[in-house]
Amino acid sequence: MARRIAPGQTSFLANDVMLNAIDEHSPGSRQPEDLYVRIDDLVLDHIRRAPGIQRRQLWLSILAADFVRFRRSEFNGAVKALRDTGCITGAQ
């Protein structure tokens, strides 16, 4: 029996698969040292616009605005860094 994909899961998977393909075929086209600065700003901007937003909804919101720009792992790293530094709190 085929596994059901939850709403939004296709976007999660397609985003990372497409970024992997871009990185494989165009090495150096993305600058890893700049990613967290930009994604940090996006995370904070989305949280300011929707206080109390849950992590999954936050990621879907960022995907809608910036599809194939960041991997989910980069997003998770940015959220963790923002929590560790006290910039965000709660269940984000």
N, CA, C and O atoms as a GROMACS GRO file, in nm:
protein
  368
    1MET      N    1   0.084  -0.118   0.000
    1MET     CA    2   0.000   0.000   0.000
    1MET      C    3   0.088   0.124   0.000
    1MET      O    4   0.187   0.130   0.073
    2ALA      N    5   0.053   0.221  -0.079
    2ALA     CA    6   0.132   0.343  -0.091
    2ALA      C    7   0.118   0.428   0.035
    2ALA      O    8   0.012   0.435   0.097
    3ARG      N    9   0.228   0.490   0.071
    3ARG     CA   10   0.228   0.578   0.188
    3ARG      C   11   0.164   0.711   0.152
    3ARG      O   12   0.194   0.768   0.047
    4ARG      N   13   0.077   0.760   0.236
    4ARG     CA   14   0.010   0.888   0.211
    4ARG      C   15   0.104   1.001   0.248
    4ARG      O   16   0.177   0.994   0.347
    5ILE      N   17   0.102   1.104   0.169
    5ILE     CA   18   0.185   1.222   0.195
    5ILE      C   19   0.095   1.330   0.253
    5ILE      O   20  -0.008   1.365   0.195
    6ALA      N   21   0.134   1.381   0.368
    6ALA     CA   22   0.056   1.485   0.436
    6ALA      C   23   0.060   1.615   0.356
    6ALA      O   24   0.156   1.641   0.283
    7PRO      N   25  -0.045   1.697   0.370
    7PRO     CA   26  -0.043   1.828   0.303
    7PRO      C   27   0.083   1.906   0.338
    7PRO      O   28   0.123   1.912   0.455
    8GLY      N   29   0.143   1.964   0.239
    8GLY     CA   30   0.265   2.040   0.262
    8GLY      C   31   0.391   1.955   0.251
    8GLY      O   32   0.499   2.009   0.227
    9GLN      N   33   0.379   1.823   0.268
    9GLN     CA   34   0.495   1.735   0.262
    9GLN      C   35   0.557   1.735   0.123
    9GLN      O   36   0.680   1.727   0.109
   10THR      N   37   0.474   1.743   0.019
   10THR     CA   38   0.526   1.748  -0.118
   10THR      C   39   0.616   1.869  -0.135
   10THR      O   40   0.722   1.860  -0.197
   11SER      N   41   0.575   1.982  -0.081
   11SER     CA   42   0.657   2.103  -0.090
   11SER      C   43   0.790   2.084  -0.018
   11SER      O   44   0.894   2.126  -0.067
   12PHE      N   45   0.785   2.019   0.100
   12PHE     CA   46   0.909   1.993   0.174
   12PHE      C   47   1.004   1.911   0.090
   12PHE      O   48   1.122   1.946   0.075
   13LEU      N   49   0.953   1.803   0.034
   13LEU     CA   50   1.037   1.711  -0.042
   13LEU      C   51   1.087   1.774  -0.172
   13LEU      O   52   1.205   1.767  -0.203
   14ALA      N   53   0.996   1.836  -0.247
   14ALA     CA   54   1.034   1.896  -0.375
   14ALA      C   55   1.136   2.006  -0.357
   14ALA      O   56   1.229   2.017  -0.437
   15ASN      N   57   1.121   2.086  -0.254
   15ASN     CA   58   1.215   2.195  -0.228
   15ASN      C   59   1.357   2.141  -0.211
   15ASN      O   60   1.449   2.188  -0.277
   16ASP      N   61   1.374   2.043  -0.123
   16ASP     CA   62   1.509   1.990  -0.096
   16ASP      C   63   1.564   1.915  -0.217
   16ASP      O   64   1.684   1.925  -0.246
   17VAL      N   65   1.480   1.840  -0.288
   17VAL     CA   66   1.526   1.767  -0.407
   17VAL      C   67   1.573   1.865  -0.513
   17VAL      O   68   1.677   1.844  -0.575
   18MET      N   69   1.497   1.970  -0.534
   18MET     CA   70   1.535   2.069  -0.636
   18MET      C   71   1.662   2.143  -0.597
   18MET      O   72   1.746   2.169  -0.682
   19LEU      N   73   1.677   2.177  -0.470
   19LEU     CA   74   1.801   2.243  -0.426
   19LEU      C   75   1.921   2.151  -0.442
   19LEU      O   76   2.029   2.196  -0.482
   20ASN      N   77   1.904   2.023  -0.413
   20ASN     CA   78   2.014   1.927  -0.433
   20ASN      C   79   2.054   1.922  -0.580
   20ASN      O   80   2.173   1.918  -0.611
   21ALA      N   81   1.956   1.923  -0.669
   21ALA     CA   82   1.986   1.920  -0.813
   21ALA      C   83   2.058   2.048  -0.857
   21ALA      O   84   2.152   2.042  -0.936
   22ILE      N   85   2.014   2.162  -0.806
   22ILE     CA   86   2.080   2.289  -0.840
   22ILE      C   87   2.226   2.286  -0.793
   22ILE      O   88   2.316   2.322  -0.868
   23ASP      N   89   2.247   2.243  -0.669
   23ASP     CA   90   2.383   2.238  -0.614
   23ASP      C   91   2.470   2.139  -0.691
   23ASP      O   92   2.590   2.163  -0.709
   24GLU      N   93   2.411   2.029  -0.736
   24GLU     CA   94   2.488   1.928  -0.809
   24GLU      C   95   2.528   1.979  -0.948
   24GLU      O   96   2.640   1.953  -0.994
   25HIS      N   97   2.438   2.051  -1.014
   25HIS     CA   98   2.464   2.094  -1.150
   25HIS      C   99   2.526   2.234  -1.161
   25HIS      O  100   2.579   2.271  -1.265
   26SER      N  101   2.517   2.310  -1.054
   26SER     CA  102   2.575   2.445  -1.054
   26SER      C  103   2.650   2.468  -0.924
   26SER      O  104   2.609   2.551  -0.843
   27PRO      N  105   2.760   2.396  -0.903
   27PRO     CA  106   2.834   2.411  -0.777
   27PRO      C  107   2.873   2.557  -0.754
   27PRO      O  108   2.916   2.626  -0.846
   28GLY      N  109   2.859   2.600  -0.631
   28GLY     CA  110   2.898   2.737  -0.597
   28GLY      C  111   2.794   2.842  -0.629
   28GLY      O  112   2.817   2.960  -0.605
   29SER      N  113   2.677   2.801  -0.683
   29SER     CA  114   2.576   2.901  -0.718
   29SER      C  115   2.510   2.959  -0.594
   29SER      O  116   2.458   3.071  -0.597
   30ARG      N  117   2.513   2.884  -0.485
   30ARG     CA  118   2.462   2.935  -0.357
   30ARG      C  119   2.581   2.955  -0.266
   30ARG      O  120   2.677   2.878  -0.269
   31GLN      N  121   2.574   3.058  -0.183
   31GLN     CA  122   2.686   3.088  -0.094
   31GLN      C  123   2.646   3.047   0.048
   31GLN      O  124   2.574   3.121   0.115
   32PRO      N  125   2.692   2.930   0.095
   32PRO     CA  126   2.650   2.879   0.226
   32PRO      C  127   2.674   2.973   0.342
   32PRO      O  128   2.596   2.976   0.437
   33GLU      N  129   2.782   3.051   0.337
   33GLU     CA  130   2.812   3.139   0.450
   33GLU      C  131   2.708   3.250   0.465
   33GLU      O  132   2.696   3.308   0.573
   34ASP      N  133   2.634   3.280   0.360
   34ASP     CA  134   2.532   3.386   0.366
   34ASP      C  135   2.393   3.333   0.398
   34ASP      O  136   2.303   3.411   0.429
   35LEU      N  137   2.372   3.202   0.390
   35LEU     CA  138   2.238   3.146   0.403
   35LEU      C  139   2.174   3.176   0.536
   35LEU      O  140   2.059   3.219   0.542
   36TYR      N  141   2.247   3.153   0.646
   36TYR     CA  142   2.184   3.168   0.776
   36TYR      C  143   2.148   3.312   0.807
   36TYR      O  144   2.048   3.338   0.873
   37VAL      N  145   2.228   3.406   0.759
   37VAL     CA  146   2.194   3.547   0.781
   37VAL      C  147   2.062   3.578   0.713
   37VAL      O  148   1.974   3.640   0.773
   38ARG      N  149   2.048   3.537   0.589
   38ARG     CA  150   1.925   3.566   0.517
   38ARG      C  151   1.806   3.489   0.570
   38ARG      O  152   1.697   3.545   0.583
   39ILE      N  153   1.824   3.362   0.602
   39ILE     CA  154   1.710   3.286   0.653
   39ILE      C  155   1.672   3.331   0.793
   39ILE      O  156   1.554   3.329   0.828
   40ASP      N  157   1.770   3.372   0.874
   40ASP     CA  158   1.739   3.428   1.006
   40ASP      C  159   1.645   3.548   0.990
   40ASP      O  160   1.545   3.559   1.061
   41ASP      N  161   1.679   3.636   0.898
   41ASP     CA  162   1.596   3.754   0.875
   41ASP      C  163   1.455   3.716   0.830
   41ASP      O  164   1.357   3.775   0.874
   42LEU      N  165   1.447   3.617   0.742
   42LEU     CA  166   1.315   3.572   0.695
   42LEU      C  167   1.234   3.512   0.809
   42LEU      O  168   1.115   3.542   0.822
   43VAL      N  169   1.296   3.429   0.891
   43VAL     CA  170   1.227   3.368   1.004
   43VAL      C  171   1.173   3.477   1.096
   43VAL      O  172   1.055   3.475   1.134
   44LEU      N  173   1.258   3.571   1.133
   44LEU     CA  174   1.214   3.679   1.222
   44LEU      C  175   1.104   3.763   1.160
   44LEU      O  176   1.010   3.803   1.229
   45ASP      N  177   1.114   3.791   1.030
   45ASP     CA  178   1.011   3.869   0.961
   45ASP      C  179   0.877   3.796   0.962
   45ASP      O  180   0.774   3.857   0.989
   46HIS      N  181   0.878   3.667   0.934
   46HIS     CA  182   0.754   3.589   0.933
   46HIS      C  183   0.694   3.580   1.073
   46HIS      O  184   0.572   3.586   1.089
   47ILE      N  185   0.778   3.567   1.176
   47ILE     CA  186   0.728   3.561   1.314
   47ILE      C  187   0.668   3.696   1.355
   47ILE      O  188   0.568   3.700   1.426
   48ARG      N  189   0.730   3.804   1.312
   48ARG     CA  190   0.676   3.938   1.344
   48ARG      C  191   0.537   3.956   1.282
   48ARG      O  192   0.448   4.015   1.343
   49ARG      N  193   0.520   3.903   1.159
   49ARG     CA  194   0.392   3.917   1.091
   49ARG      C  195   0.286   3.822   1.145
   49ARG      O  196   0.166   3.848   1.131
   50ALA      N  197   0.329   3.712   1.206
   50ALA     CA  198   0.234   3.612   1.258
   50ALA      C  199   0.283   3.560   1.393
   50ALA      O  200   0.329   3.447   1.402
   51PRO      N  201   0.274   3.643   1.496
   51PRO     CA  202   0.322   3.600   1.629
   51PRO      C  203   0.252   3.469   1.671
   51PRO      O  204   0.132   3.451   1.649
   52GLY      N  205   0.329   3.379   1.731
   52GLY     CA  206   0.275   3.253   1.777
   52GLY      C  207   0.266   3.145   1.671
   52GLY      O  208   0.215   3.036   1.697
   53ILE      N  209   0.314   3.174   1.550
   53ILE     CA  210   0.309   3.077   1.440
   53ILE      C  211   0.388   2.952   1.480
   53ILE      O  212   0.495   2.962   1.540
   54GLN      N  213   0.336   2.837   1.446
   54GLN     CA  214   0.403   2.711   1.473
   54GLN      C  215   0.512   2.686   1.369
   54GLN      O  216   0.505   2.738   1.258
   55ARG      N  217   0.611   2.606   1.405
   55ARG     CA  218   0.727   2.582   1.320
   55ARG      C  219   0.687   2.532   1.180
   55ARG      O  220   0.738   2.581   1.080
   56ARG      N  221   0.596   2.436   1.174
   56ARG     CA  222   0.554   2.380   1.044
   56ARG      C  223   0.491   2.488   0.956
   56ARG      O  224   0.523   2.499   0.838
   57GLN      N  225   0.402   2.568   1.014
   57GLN     CA  226   0.339   2.675   0.938
   57GLN      C  227   0.441   2.781   0.898
   57GLN      O  228   0.433   2.837   0.788
   58LEU      N  229   0.535   2.807   0.985
   58LEU     CA  230   0.642   2.902   0.954
   58LEU      C  231   0.721   2.856   0.833
   58LEU      O  232   0.749   2.935   0.743
   59TRP      N  233   0.758   2.727   0.830
   59TRP     CA  234   0.834   2.672   0.718
   59TRP      C  235   0.751   2.677   0.590
   59TRP      O  236   0.803   2.713   0.485
   60LEU      N  237   0.623   2.642   0.599
   60LEU     CA  238   0.537   2.647   0.479
   60LEU      C  239   0.524   2.791   0.428
   60LEU      O  240   0.520   2.813   0.307
   61SER      N  241   0.518   2.886   0.519
   61SER     CA  242   0.511   3.026   0.481
   61SER      C  243   0.638   3.072   0.410
   61SER      O  244   0.633   3.144   0.310
   62ILE      N  245   0.752   3.028   0.462
   62ILE     CA  246   0.880   3.062   0.399
   62ILE      C  247   0.892   2.993   0.263
   62ILE      O  248   0.941   3.052   0.167
   63LEU      N  249   0.847   2.868   0.254
   63LEU     CA  250   0.849   2.798   0.126
   63LEU      C  251   0.765   2.871   0.022
   63LEU      O  252   0.806   2.885  -0.093
   64ALA      N  253   0.648   2.918   0.063
   64ALA     CA  254   0.560   2.988  -0.030
   64ALA      C  255   0.626   3.115  -0.083
   64ALA      O  256   0.609   3.152  -0.200
   65ALA      N  257   0.700   3.182   0.003
   65ALA     CA  258   0.763   3.309  -0.037
   65ALA      C  259   0.898   3.289  -0.105
   65ALA      O  260   0.935   3.368  -0.192
   66ASP      N  261   0.971   3.185  -0.067
   66ASP     CA  262   1.109   3.166  -0.115
   66ASP      C  263   1.136   3.020  -0.151
   66ASP      O  264   1.231   2.960  -0.100
   67PHE      N  265   1.052   2.963  -0.237
   67PHE     CA  266   1.067   2.823  -0.276
   67PHE      C  267   1.203   2.801  -0.344
   67PHE      O  268   1.246   2.884  -0.424
   68VAL      N  269   1.267   2.693  -0.313
   68VAL     CA  270   1.397   2.652  -0.367
   68VAL      C  271   1.505   2.755  -0.336
   68VAL      O  272   1.592   2.783  -0.419
   69ARG      N  273   1.499   2.809  -0.217
   69ARG     CA  274   1.604   2.901  -0.173
   69ARG      C  275   1.678   2.844  -0.052
   69ARG      O  276   1.799   2.864  -0.038
   70PHE      N  277   1.605   2.774   0.034
   70PHE     CA  278   1.664   2.717   0.155
   70PHE      C  279   1.617   2.573   0.174
   70PHE      O  280   1.503   2.540   0.140
   71ARG      N  281   1.704   2.490   0.227
   71ARG     CA  282   1.666   2.354   0.266
   71ARG      C  283   1.598   2.357   0.402
   71ARG      O  284   1.616   2.450   0.481
   72ARG      N  285   1.520   2.253   0.428
   72ARG     CA  286   1.454   2.244   0.558
   72ARG      C  287   1.559   2.239   0.670
   72ARG      O  288   1.539   2.296   0.777
   73SER      N  289   1.670   2.170   0.645
   73SER     CA  290   1.775   2.162   0.747
   73SER      C  291   1.835   2.300   0.776
   73SER      O  292   1.872   2.329   0.890
   74GLU      N  293   1.844   2.386   0.675
   74GLU     CA  294   1.895   2.522   0.695
   74GLU      C  295   1.795   2.603   0.777
   74GLU      O  296   1.833   2.680   0.865
   75PHE      N  297   1.667   2.585   0.747
   75PHE     CA  298   1.561   2.650   0.825
   75PHE      C  299   1.568   2.604   0.971
   75PHE      O  300   1.565   2.687   1.062
   76ASN      N  301   1.576   2.472   0.993
   76ASN     CA  302   1.583   2.420   1.130
   76ASN      C  303   1.705   2.473   1.204
   76ASN      O  304   1.697   2.505   1.322
   77GLY      N  305   1.818   2.482   1.134
   77GLY     CA  306   1.939   2.537   1.195
   77GLY      C  307   1.923   2.683   1.234
   77GLY      O  308   1.970   2.726   1.339
   78ALA      N  309   1.857   2.759   1.148
   78ALA     CA  310   1.834   2.900   1.176
   78ALA      C  311   1.741   2.918   1.296
   78ALA      O  312   1.765   3.001   1.383
   79VAL      N  313   1.634   2.839   1.300
   79VAL     CA  314   1.540   2.847   1.412
   79VAL      C  315   1.612   2.811   1.542
   79VAL      O  316   1.594   2.878   1.644
   80LYS      N  317   1.692   2.705   1.539
   80LYS     CA  318   1.767   2.664   1.659
   80LYS      C  319   1.863   2.774   1.703
   80LYS      O  320   1.870   2.805   1.822
   81ALA      N  321   1.935   2.834   1.609
   81ALA     CA  322   2.029   2.942   1.643
   81ALA      C  323   1.955   3.061   1.703
   81ALA      O  324   2.002   3.122   1.800
   82LEU      N  325   1.840   3.095   1.648
   82LEU     CA  326   1.761   3.207   1.702
   82LEU      C  327   1.709   3.175   1.842
   82LEU      O  328   1.704   3.263   1.927
   83ARG      N  329   1.670   3.051   1.865
   83ARG     CA  330   1.624   3.012   1.999
   83ARG      C  331   1.742   3.013   2.097
   83ARG      O  332   1.729   3.061   2.210
   84ASP      N  333   1.857   2.960   2.054
   84ASP     CA  334   1.975   2.952   2.141
   84ASP      C  335   2.023   3.091   2.184
   84ASP      O  336   2.076   3.108   2.294
   85THR      N  337   2.006   3.190   2.097
   85THR     CA  338   2.051   3.326   2.128
   85THR      C  339   1.942   3.409   2.194
   85THR      O  340   1.964   3.525   2.229
   86GLY      N  341   1.824   3.350   2.212
   86GLY     CA  342   1.714   3.420   2.278
   86GLY      C  343   1.636   3.516   2.188
   86GLY      O  344   1.552   3.591   2.237
   87CYS      N  345   1.662   3.513   2.058
   87CYS     CA  346   1.589   3.601   1.967
   87CYS      C  347   1.443   3.559   1.952
   87CYS      O  348   1.356   3.643   1.930
   88ILE      N  349   1.418   3.429   1.964
   88ILE     CA  350   1.281   3.379   1.964
   88ILE      C  351   1.266   3.283   2.081
   88ILE      O  352   1.364   3.226   2.128
   89THR      N  353   1.144   3.268   2.126
   89THR     CA  354   1.116   3.178   2.238
   89THR      C  355   0.990   3.098   2.204
   89THR      O  356   0.927   3.118   2.101
   90GLY      N  357   0.956   3.008   2.292
   90GLY     CA  358   0.833   2.932   2.275
   90GLY      C  359   0.852   2.813   2.184
   90GLY      O  360   0.962   2.760   2.168
   91ALA      N  361   0.742   2.771   2.125
   91ALA     CA  362   0.739   2.646   2.049
   91ALA      C  363   0.775   2.665   1.903
   91ALA      O  364   0.758   2.572   1.824
   92GLN      N  365   0.825   2.782   1.863
   92GLN     CA  366   0.860   2.800   1.723
   92GLN      C  367   0.957   2.696   1.691
   92GLN      O  368   1.004   2.687   1.578
   0.00000   0.00000   0.00000
